[in-house]
């Protein structure tokens, strides 16, 4: 019985093996390939091949100028037009004319805007500049306290007015900085036959705005270009114009391109472009409009050669 049971079990086991061997086979498939992520496009790929490059960096122009063009507000009014038109930045060094000319002589500026013709001519004769153009003019005025202790109100002879100030030993504030204004002041003292000295005569060594403030505070007299004085009245001052109209008080401005041989840093091309722009009729018209709204008349009168030619028949 036991043997039949074993034989039966053996037979069943063999039969099960055959059935398993004859059944459907399981196949193992290879996993699908991983999805390929395309590389992110580069910045260059996003830019069309014919697109214009970015805007150029602004060029820099260094302008050494008399303080009056800055103190009057003229430069703040004019320069943004040029900077936008020429894609340039103008760095302004506002000092007296004598210092501005020295900066040019040292090769530390590209262009100068000054107002002392004798000094300008000497600068050009020495070869420090390569181009000078007439730009504009206004005039000087003698200003002082309303009570006018020297009694110069209404005088039209500037030298006689200076002589009376000296005789009265009334406080006089001088620029004392070899600027165009100081140069003119010394010419007037010379015409008056006076060598100013003493406690009444104060040599400030300051710009026009600072000197006007000192004269106002000390109730003294000074010589000022009209534009800076009028601009200062908007901020409040007790000083009044007492003497004006003498031909010696004429105040012309010139613009000079510095000799590029002075320094390899000098931007001669941009200096020429700036001068061409300044003396052009459209810019001269802007100068003619400056100050009209505030004072009823311009602070500077255009005087470039192109302007004179365009208005020759007027």
C-alpha positions as CSV (number, residue, x, y, z in Angstrom):
1,X,0.0,0.0,0.0
2,X,2.8,2.3,1.0
3,X,4.6,1.6,-2.3
4,X,1.4,2.4,-4.4
5,X,1.1,5.7,-2.5
6,X,4.7,6.7,-3.2
7,X,4.3,5.6,-6.9
8,X,1.1,7.7,-7.1
9,X,2.8,10.7,-5.6
10,X,5.8,10.4,-7.8
11,X,3.5,10.1,-10.9
12,X,1.6,13.2,-9.8
13,X,4.8,15.2,-9.3
14,X,6.1,14.2,-12.7
15,X,2.8,15.2,-14.3
16,X,2.9,18.6,-12.6
17,X,6.4,19.2,-13.9
18,X,5.3,18.4,-17.4
19,X,2.4,20.8,-17.2
20,X,4.6,23.6,-15.9
21,X,7.1,23.0,-18.7
22,X,4.4,23.0,-21.3
23,X,2.7,26.3,-20.0
24,X,3.2,29.8,-21.5
25,X,6.7,31.3,-20.8
26,X,7.0,34.7,-19.0
27,X,9.3,37.1,-20.9
28,X,11.0,40.0,-19.2
29,X,10.9,43.1,-21.4
30,X,13.7,45.7,-21.3
31,X,12.5,49.0,-19.6
32,X,11.7,51.8,-22.1
33,X,14.5,54.2,-22.7
34,X,14.5,57.3,-20.5
35,X,13.0,60.4,-22.0
36,X,15.7,62.7,-23.3
37,X,15.3,66.3,-22.0
38,X,16.6,68.8,-24.6
39,X,19.2,71.2,-23.3
40,X,18.0,74.6,-22.2
41,X,18.5,77.2,-24.9
42,X,21.4,79.6,-24.4
43,X,21.0,83.4,-24.3
44,X,22.6,83.6,-27.7
45,X,20.1,81.1,-29.1
46,X,17.3,83.4,-28.0
47,X,18.7,86.4,-29.8
48,X,18.0,86.7,-33.5
49,X,21.2,86.6,-35.5
50,X,20.6,90.0,-37.0
51,X,19.7,91.9,-33.8
52,X,21.5,95.2,-32.9
53,X,24.0,95.0,-30.0
54,X,23.3,96.9,-26.8
55,X,23.7,100.7,-26.5
56,X,27.2,102.0,-26.4
57,X,28.6,103.4,-23.2
58,X,28.5,107.2,-23.0
59,X,31.7,109.0,-23.9
60,X,33.1,111.4,-21.2
61,X,33.9,115.1,-21.8
62,X,35.8,117.1,-19.2
63,X,34.8,120.8,-19.2
64,X,36.8,123.3,-17.1
65,X,34.7,126.4,-16.8
66,X,34.3,129.7,-15.0
67,X,32.0,129.5,-11.9
68,X,29.5,131.9,-13.5
69,X,28.3,129.4,-16.0
70,X,27.5,127.0,-13.2
71,X,26.3,129.4,-10.5
72,X,23.9,131.1,-13.0
73,X,22.3,127.7,-13.8
74,X,23.3,127.8,-17.5
75,X,25.2,124.5,-17.5
76,X,22.4,122.7,-15.8
77,X,20.1,124.1,-18.5
78,X,22.2,123.3,-21.5
79,X,24.3,120.2,-20.9
80,X,21.4,117.6,-20.7
81,X,20.6,118.5,-24.4
82,X,24.1,117.8,-25.5
83,X,24.5,114.6,-23.4
84,X,21.4,113.1,-24.9
85,X,22.2,114.1,-28.4
86,X,25.9,113.0,-28.3
87,X,25.6,110.0,-26.0
88,X,28.1,111.7,-23.7
89,X,28.6,112.6,-20.0
90,X,30.0,116.0,-19.3
91,X,32.2,116.3,-16.2
92,X,32.2,119.9,-15.0
93,X,35.1,121.5,-13.1
94,X,33.8,125.0,-12.1
95,X,36.7,127.3,-11.0
96,X,37.9,130.7,-11.9
97,X,39.0,131.4,-15.5
98,X,42.7,131.5,-14.5
99,X,42.4,128.0,-12.8
100,X,40.4,126.7,-15.8
101,X,43.1,127.8,-18.2
102,X,45.8,126.2,-16.0
103,X,43.8,122.9,-15.9
104,X,43.8,123.0,-19.7
105,X,47.5,123.8,-19.9
106,X,48.1,120.8,-17.6
107,X,46.1,118.6,-20.0
108,X,43.4,117.8,-17.4
109,X,40.4,119.0,-19.4
110,X,39.2,118.5,-23.0
111,X,37.5,121.9,-23.4
112,X,37.3,125.2,-21.6
113,X,34.5,127.8,-21.2
114,X,36.0,131.1,-19.9
115,X,35.7,134.9,-19.9
116,X,39.0,136.7,-19.9
117,X,39.9,137.5,-23.5
118,X,43.5,138.6,-22.8
119,X,44.2,135.4,-20.9
120,X,42.5,133.3,-23.6
121,X,44.6,134.9,-26.3
122,X,47.7,134.2,-24.4
123,X,46.6,130.6,-23.9
124,X,46.1,130.2,-27.6
125,X,49.4,132.0,-28.5
126,X,51.3,129.6,-26.3
127,X,49.9,126.6,-28.2
128,X,47.9,125.3,-25.3
129,X,44.6,125.4,-27.3
130,X,43.9,124.5,-30.9
131,X,40.6,126.2,-31.4
132,X,38.8,129.2,-29.8
133,X,35.3,130.3,-30.6
134,X,33.2,133.3,-29.4
135,X,30.3,131.9,-27.5
136,X,28.2,134.6,-25.8
137,X,28.4,137.7,-23.6
138,X,26.8,139.6,-20.8
139,X,28.1,142.3,-18.5
140,X,29.5,143.0,-15.1
141,X,27.7,145.1,-12.5
142,X,28.9,146.7,-9.2
143,X,26.5,145.6,-6.4
144,X,26.3,146.7,-2.8
145,X,24.1,147.3,0.2
146,X,20.9,149.3,-0.4
147,X,22.1,152.2,1.9
148,X,25.1,152.6,-0.4
149,X,27.6,154.2,2.0
150,X,30.1,155.0,-0.8
151,X,27.4,156.9,-2.8
152,X,27.9,155.1,-6.2
153,X,24.3,154.5,-7.1
154,X,23.4,155.5,-10.6
155,X,27.1,156.0,-11.7
156,X,28.0,154.7,-15.2
157,X,31.8,155.1,-14.8
158,X,33.0,151.9,-13.1
159,X,36.5,153.3,-12.4
160,X,35.0,156.4,-10.7
161,X,32.7,154.2,-8.6
162,X,35.7,152.1,-7.5
163,X,37.6,155.3,-6.6
164,X,34.7,156.4,-4.4
165,X,34.5,153.0,-2.7
166,X,38.2,153.2,-1.9
167,X,38.0,156.8,-0.6
168,X,35.1,155.8,1.7
169,X,37.0,152.7,2.7
170,X,33.7,150.9,2.3
171,X,33.9,147.1,2.6
172,X,34.8,145.5,-0.8
173,X,34.9,141.8,-1.3
174,X,37.2,140.7,-4.1
175,X,37.2,137.3,-5.8
176,X,41.0,137.3,-5.4
177,X,41.3,134.1,-7.4
178,X,42.7,135.2,-10.8
179,X,39.3,134.5,-12.3
180,X,37.9,136.4,-15.3
181,X,35.9,138.5,-12.8
182,X,39.0,139.2,-10.7
183,X,40.9,140.1,-13.9
184,X,38.2,142.6,-14.8
185,X,38.2,144.0,-11.3
186,X,42.0,144.6,-11.4
187,X,41.6,146.4,-14.7
188,X,39.0,148.7,-13.2
189,X,41.2,149.4,-10.2
190,X,44.0,150.2,-12.6
191,X,41.8,152.6,-14.6
192,X,40.8,154.3,-11.3
193,X,44.5,154.7,-10.4
194,X,43.9,152.8,-7.1
195,X,46.0,150.0,-5.5
196,X,43.3,148.6,-3.1
197,X,44.6,147.7,0.4
198,X,43.6,147.9,4.0
199,X,41.0,146.3,6.2
200,X,38.2,147.4,4.0
201,X,39.5,145.4,1.0
202,X,38.8,141.6,1.5
203,X,40.4,139.1,-0.9
204,X,38.2,136.1,-0.6
205,X,39.8,133.6,-3.0
206,X,36.3,132.2,-3.6
207,X,33.9,131.7,-6.5
208,X,31.2,134.2,-7.5
209,X,28.4,132.7,-5.5
210,X,30.4,132.6,-2.3
211,X,31.6,136.2,-2.8
212,X,28.1,137.4,-3.2
213,X,27.1,135.7,0.0
214,X,30.1,137.3,1.8
215,X,29.2,140.8,0.4
216,X,25.6,140.4,1.5
217,X,26.5,139.3,5.0
218,X,29.2,142.0,5.5
219,X,27.1,144.7,3.7
220,X,29.9,145.3,1.3
221,X,30.4,145.9,-2.4
222,X,31.6,143.5,-5.1
223,X,31.9,143.1,-8.8
224,X,29.7,140.4,-10.2
225,X,28.7,139.1,-13.6
226,X,25.0,140.0,-14.1
227,X,23.9,136.4,-14.6
228,X,25.2,135.0,-11.3
229,X,23.9,138.1,-9.4
230,X,20.4,137.7,-10.8
231,X,20.4,133.9,-10.1
232,X,21.3,134.7,-6.5
233,X,18.3,137.1,-6.1
234,X,16.1,134.0,-6.5
235,X,17.6,132.7,-3.3
236,X,17.3,136.0,-1.5
237,X,19.9,138.8,-1.1
238,X,19.9,142.4,0.0
239,X,22.5,143.4,-2.5
240,X,21.4,145.7,-5.3
241,X,22.9,146.8,-8.6
242,X,24.4,150.3,-8.1
243,X,26.7,150.8,-11.1
244,X,26.3,149.4,-14.6
245,X,26.5,150.3,-18.3
246,X,30.2,151.2,-18.6
247,X,31.8,149.7,-21.7
248,X,34.6,148.4,-19.5
249,X,32.1,146.1,-17.9
250,X,31.5,144.1,-21.1
251,X,31.9,140.4,-20.4
252,X,32.5,138.1,-23.4
253,X,32.8,134.3,-23.1
254,X,34.8,132.0,-25.3
255,X,35.1,128.2,-25.7
256,X,38.5,126.6,-26.3
257,X,39.5,123.1,-27.4
258,X,42.6,122.0,-25.5
259,X,45.6,120.9,-27.5
260,X,45.4,117.0,-27.6
261,X,49.2,116.9,-27.4
262,X,48.9,117.9,-23.8
263,X,47.7,114.4,-22.8
264,X,46.7,111.1,-24.5
265,X,43.5,111.3,-22.3
266,X,42.2,114.3,-24.1
267,X,39.1,113.6,-26.2
268,X,39.8,116.0,-29.1
269,X,37.0,114.6,-31.3
270,X,34.3,115.0,-28.6
271,X,35.7,118.5,-27.7
272,X,35.2,119.6,-31.3
273,X,31.8,118.1,-31.4
274,X,30.8,120.0,-28.2
275,X,32.1,123.3,-29.6
276,X,30.3,122.8,-32.9
277,X,27.1,122.1,-30.9
278,X,27.6,125.2,-28.6
279,X,28.1,127.7,-31.4
280,X,25.3,126.2,-33.6
281,X,22.2,128.4,-34.2
282,X,19.8,126.0,-32.3
283,X,22.0,126.0,-29.2
284,X,22.5,129.7,-29.4
285,X,18.8,130.1,-29.5
286,X,18.6,128.1,-26.3
287,X,21.1,130.5,-24.7
288,X,19.0,133.4,-25.8
289,X,16.0,131.9,-24.0
290,X,17.8,131.2,-20.7
291,X,16.5,133.5,-17.9
292,X,13.7,135.1,-19.9
293,X,10.9,133.4,-18.0
294,X,12.4,134.3,-14.6
295,X,13.8,137.8,-15.3
296,X,12.1,139.0,-18.5
297,X,15.4,139.1,-20.5
298,X,18.2,136.5,-21.2
299,X,21.1,136.2,-18.8
300,X,23.5,135.8,-21.7
301,X,23.4,137.1,-25.3
302,X,24.4,134.7,-28.0
303,X,27.5,135.7,-29.9
304,X,28.9,132.8,-32.0
305,X,30.0,133.3,-35.6
306,X,27.1,131.1,-37.0
307,X,24.7,133.1,-34.8
308,X,25.9,136.4,-36.1
309,X,25.8,135.2,-39.7
310,X,22.2,134.0,-39.2
311,X,21.1,137.3,-37.7
312,X,23.2,139.7,-39.9
313,X,20.2,141.3,-41.4
314,X,18.4,142.0,-38.1
